[in-house]
Amino acid sequence: MNKGLLVLAFGLMFSLTAQARDPVAQMTFCVTDDLGNVVTNASVRVSTFLKWIPGEGFGRDEYYSVEDVTDTNGVVVLEMQSVKGSVSYAVVSTNDPHFDNPTQMNISGIDYYRTVGGSSSFTNAVKGKWQPWNPTVNLVIKKVLNPIPMYAKRLRNLHPPFQIPEYDKAIGFDLMKGDWVAPYGKGEIEDFIFKMDCKFGDGMTSDRYQMYDASLTLHFSNDDDGIQPFYVHPMRSSTLRLPRFAPESGYASNWIKTAYVHKDESHFENREDENYLFRVRTKRDKGGNITNALYGKISGALSFDYEKHISFTFYLNPTPNDRNLEFDPKQNLLKNLPWQAEVQEP
């Protein structure tokens, strides 16, 4: 046999033998919707690292996947060999009329929001089986129930960046106009009142960063307006990241975030899982009952920097006292937005 062919054949046999010896992982998945109903015929896919393939740059990783659908109890058991005992999983969409929709999928004629899924790492292998053997994983997917028109705008990663007009001055922002109030913009009602304070230090850090102490505060026009945080990681959640309905209580009337860069230390308060729910334009009757309020959400962080840049993505339900926060991206009430400011997620 040709020496080159012999080496190739030996390498192939070694690869196949090594893969045959990889321990097996087994997992049971139970898929339900967010109302507690089991989801039948949902495709669940599990993927694991297979091998590294040398090539251009750093080469590429190759993964192996298995997939099957849930039974009438919303359950499916999947088994696969795994080199390292680390797997990722998700409910996926196959033969779906929404295949080109990044936020929705269809299962047996019912529309759901796409979900990122999750991952697991097994601890050790015993007699060729990754441990713990056959754990149960509950996967919850959210139904598309009542998407509505809302005022929504993305004010992050814009070019040029979105800015507060002045330092050390309270300036109102109108959510229905998507702009600062006059004389800084076309806004008329101060839904959010931002104030950015910044004191610059003398000189630069050793890494050539400007030294400063800064803060961004948020206040509201009405006593019962307010904001509250809601923490959920964007890479471990549904495309409908936040709750369907805003809560009736729990809103704080002010909010503050600080940041600084000093000679030997720095501090920033942003979190990857940061989101917010808010209430504005709130009115009460003489008996103390709320008669009018508009509810909304901020998806992702509300962040800033010392150069007056502010970054956030907001949604506002325009119907008084309606706490529904399920947005229909095809019915944005803010028109003629530049593509960077468009909101595509519900």
Disulfide bonds with the S-S distance in Angstrom:
none
